[in-house]
Amino acid sequence: MKRSQLDTAQTRRRIVEIAAGEFRTNGIHSTGVADVMAAAGLSHGGFYRHFGSKEHLVAEACEAAIADIIGALEAAAGKGAGKKGFKALVDTYMSTSHRDRPAGGCPLASMGSELARADESTRAAASRGFDEFVDMLAKRIRSPDGETSRSKAAFALSAMIGALTMSRIIADPEASASLLEDVRQHIAAI
């Protein structure tokens, strides 16, 4: 790859990474292209050399953010297979540190309502990410029937996303942490 092509690819990756954090922190609709480009130290006009539209950027940022959270959770689970790995994943996701760091957290929890109203390609990216997330959890749920594992994983992930979202809404820090703990305990029983 030529140097200019390499620079262009690196700049694009940096824009996507920054956008993923900005969208998770401030929301998709509250974050403009100019905001993302400024955070990247680039001019607004340079955006269209990399992306056809904001929606295109949102879809890529969603994919990147989901890959990041899955990678972080896989690292937290380490080599823990089965129940031990599942517990480590749930504990990490349902933590107050995850609650308090939306920029590096789960995009499904921080952008979910906006993703539901996004364009088709962004919803498709979020759907693929949800499926990958469910598969990661299902690998760690022991069940004689793979379909049952997947169903339990889909339930667990949906509860985790909902609890994390609500924990960010609840103003009282103790009540917020209590919600995370309550849901974590219920999911751990799977």
N, C-alpha and C positions, 0 to 999 in steps of 0.2 A: 504494500500500500504506500503510495506517495506521501510525503510529509504533509502536504496540504490536506489530503484526504484523511490522514490520521488525525490532524488537528481538528478537522471538521467533525469527525466521529467522536473525538474526546469532548469537544464543546457540546455536541448534541447530548451525550451521556450526562454531562454536568448540568445542562438545562433540565433534563428529565429528572435527575436526582433532586435538584433544588425545587422543581415544581412539585414533586411528590411530597416533600416536606411542607412547602407553602400551602398546598391544597389540604393536607391533613391538619395543619394548624389553623388556617383561616377560612377554609371552605373553598369549593370550586368557584362559586359565583362571586365571592368576595375577593378573590385573587385574580387580578388581571394579568394579561400577557406582559404589560409594562412592569408590573411588580416582580414577576418571575425573572424577566431579563435584567432588571436592576439588581436583584439579589445575586444574579450570576455575574454581575459586572459587565453586562453587555448592553448594547443599544436595542431599543424596542424594534427598530427597523430590521435588525438582523434575524429576528424571529422567523420570518418567512423563508429564509434560506434553509431552515432546518425542518419546519413544520408547515403543513398546508392550512392548519386552523388550530384554534385553541382546543377544540374537541379532540383533534389528533394527539395533541400534547397530553390532554387529560387521560386518554386511553393508555398511552405509553407510561405515564406517571403512575397510573393505577397498577399496571402490570409490574412495574419496577418496585412499587411499595409492597405489593403482595409477595413478590419474590424475596424482598428484604425481611419481612416479618416471618415468612416461612423459614428462611435461612437462620434467623436469630433463634427461633423456637427449636429448630433441629439441633442447633448448637447447644441450646440449654438442655435438651434431652440427652445429648451426648450419645453414648452407645446404649443408653437405657432402652431396652426393648420391652414390649408388653406393658404391663401396668406401671412399672417404674418410669418408663419413658413418657407414657401418657400423663402421669401425675406431674412430671417435671414440666411438660408443655403447658398443662393447665395452670400450674402454679405460676409460671412465668407470665402467661397471658393475663391471668386474673390478679396481677400484682398492682399495688398502688404506684409503683414506679412506671409501669406501662400506662396506667391511667394518667399520670402526670406528664408524660412525654408523647403527646399526640403526633408531633412532627416525625418521630421515628417509630410510631406504632402502627397498629392495624388500620389500613385505609377503609376496610369494610365498616369498622366502628366509627371512625371519624368522618367519613364521607358518605355513609350508607344512604341517607335520605336523598342526597344530591345525585348519587350514582343511580338510584332508582328512576330519576327523571332525566338522566343523561341520554345522549344519542346512542344509537344501536351498537356502534363499535365499542363504546365505553362500557355499556352494560354487558356486552359479550366478554370483554376483558375481565370485568369484575366477576362474571359468572364462571369463567375459566379459573380464575384465582380461587374462588370459593370451592370449586371442585378439587383443585390441587390441595387446598387446605384440608378439606374433608378426607381426601385420600391419605394425607400425612397422618392425621389423627386415627383413621381406621386401621392403619398398619400397626398401631400400638394398642388396639382394642382386641382382646382375644375373644373370638366367637367362632363356633364350629361352622357358621354360615357367613361367608364374606359379605353378603347383602345385609345381614343383621349388624355387622361391624360398621358398615357404611352408614346405615340408618342411625345407629347410636352416635357416630361421629358427626353426622349432619345435625342431630339434635344438640349435641354438646357444643359445636361451633356456634350454632344459632343462639344458644343460651349465653355463651361467652361474649359474643358480639353485643347482644342486648344488654347484658349486665355491665360491660365496659362502657357502653354508650350512656346508660343511666347513671353510672358512677361518676361520669364527667358532668352530668346535669345536676345531680344532687349537690346542693350548696354546703351542707354540713359534712366536713371531712370524715368524721367518725361514722356517720350513717352511710356515706359513700364506701368507706373501707369495709363496713359490715356487710353491705350488699355483695361486694366482691367475694368476701369470705363465705357468705351463705351459699352463693351460687357455686363457688369453687368446691365446697363440700358436697353439694348435690351431684355435681358432675363427676367428682372423684369416685362416687358410688357406682358409676357405670361399669 
